[in-house]
Amino acid sequence: MFFVRIGSFLAWLGLTFGVISLGMGFVLGSMLPIDDPEALAQAQAFFERRYGGTTAEMVTRGIYLVLGSVVLGILAHIARKP
């Protein structure tokens, strides 16, 4: 039962961080200056230094975290059943 609780907790934690990463990727991506290529490159470089990836990488990381958390949550739920 101990590992089921840990799995369930990690699933919720991963889901939370995944949704936050997905939201940040979309919000920051919508604020990018698409008219000026030089400003776009500077903004993406800033996001890469600040958040560890470009906006597309944030969205991809968020999707992977959400999907992995759903799988872990399903496995924890299956393990909980007698």
C-alpha positions as CSV (number, residue, x, y, z in Angstrom):
1,M,0.0,0.0,0.0
2,F,2.9,2.3,0.6
3,F,4.0,2.2,-3.0
4,V,0.5,2.8,-4.2
5,R,0.3,6.0,-2.2
6,I,3.6,7.1,-3.5
7,G,2.6,6.4,-7.1
8,S,-0.7,8.2,-6.6
9,F,1.1,11.2,-5.1
10,L,3.7,11.3,-7.9
11,A,0.9,11.1,-10.5
12,W,-0.8,14.1,-9.0
13,L,2.4,16.0,-8.7
14,G,3.4,15.2,-12.3
15,L,0.0,16.2,-13.5
16,T,0.2,19.5,-11.7
17,F,3.7,20.3,-13.1
18,G,2.7,19.2,-16.5
19,V,-0.4,21.5,-16.7
20,I,1.8,24.4,-15.4
21,S,4.4,23.7,-18.0
22,L,1.8,23.4,-20.8
23,G,0.1,26.6,-19.7
24,M,3.4,28.5,-19.5
25,G,4.4,27.3,-22.9
26,F,1.2,28.5,-24.5
27,V,1.0,31.8,-22.6
28,L,4.7,32.7,-23.2
29,G,4.4,31.5,-26.8
30,S,1.4,33.8,-27.5
31,M,3.5,36.8,-26.2
32,L,6.4,36.3,-28.6
33,P,7.1,39.1,-31.1
34,I,6.6,37.2,-34.4
35,D,7.1,40.3,-36.6
36,D,10.8,40.9,-35.8
37,P,13.1,37.8,-36.2
38,E,15.9,39.3,-34.1
39,A,13.5,40.0,-31.2
40,L,12.0,36.5,-31.6
41,A,15.5,34.9,-31.3
42,Q,16.3,37.0,-28.3
43,A,13.0,36.1,-26.6
44,Q,13.5,32.4,-27.2
45,A,17.1,32.6,-25.9
46,F,15.8,34.3,-22.8
47,F,13.1,31.6,-22.3
48,E,15.7,28.9,-22.8
49,R,18.0,30.4,-20.1
50,R,15.2,31.2,-17.7
51,Y,12.9,28.2,-18.1
52,G,15.2,25.6,-19.5
53,G,13.7,25.4,-23.0
54,T,11.9,27.2,-25.7
55,T,8.2,27.6,-25.6
56,A,7.7,24.6,-27.9
57,E,9.9,22.5,-25.6
58,M,7.8,23.6,-22.6
59,V,4.6,22.5,-24.3
60,T,6.2,19.1,-25.3
61,R,7.5,18.6,-21.8
62,G,4.1,19.4,-20.4
63,I,2.3,16.9,-22.7
64,Y,4.8,14.2,-21.8
65,L,4.3,14.9,-18.1
66,V,0.6,14.9,-18.3
67,L,0.5,11.6,-20.3
68,G,3.1,10.0,-18.0
69,S,1.1,11.1,-14.9
70,V,-2.1,9.7,-16.3
71,V,-0.4,6.3,-17.0
72,L,1.1,6.3,-13.5
73,G,-2.3,7.2,-11.9
74,I,-4.0,4.4,-13.8
75,L,-1.3,1.9,-12.7
76,A,-1.7,3.1,-9.1
77,H,-5.4,2.7,-9.3
78,I,-5.1,-0.8,-10.7
79,A,-2.7,-1.7,-7.9
80,R,-5.1,-0.4,-5.3
81,K,-7.9,-2.8,-6.4
82,P,-7.9,-6.2,-4.5
